[in-house]
Amino acid sequence: MTENRIIVSNTKSVGLSLILTFLFGSLGMLYSTILGAVLMIIVEGVLGFLTFGAALFITHPICMIWGAVAAHNYNKRLLNAVH
């Protein structure tokens, strides 16, 4: 007898993650990774203060990449749990 598992959960959109992170920076990462968002909010706050905002040109793209990868990895883990 085989065991059937039903997982009821939505996947996360990588595109939406990129848009939210582009528009709202590290706050947009809350959609895809809460721990990563909290970490980057702190990092961006400190570096933004110390460099008068210049560091945000580096940290903002990092947030976008991290958010997209986190959404992709979430979807991968979710779909692997089915198999």
C-alpha positions, 0 to 999 in steps of 0.5 A, a space after each residue: 500500500 502506498 502512502 499519499 501525501 498532500 501538501 497545501 502550500 503556495 510557491 513563491 514567485 521569483 519575479 515578485 520577489 525581484 520586484 518587491 526587493 527592487 522597490 522596497 530594498 531589504 524590506 521586500 526580502 520579507 516576502 522570500 526570506 525573513 531572516 535574510 531580510 532582518 539581517 540585511 535591514 541591519 546591514 543596510 542601516 549600519 552601512 548606509 549610515 556610515 557611508 551616507 547611503 553610498 553603500 546602498 548601491 552595493 547592498 541593494 543588488 545583493 538584496 535582490 539576488 538573495 531574495 530571488 535565490 531564496 524564493 527559488 530555493 523555497 520552491 525547490 524544497 517545497 517540490 522536493 518534499 512532494 517526491 
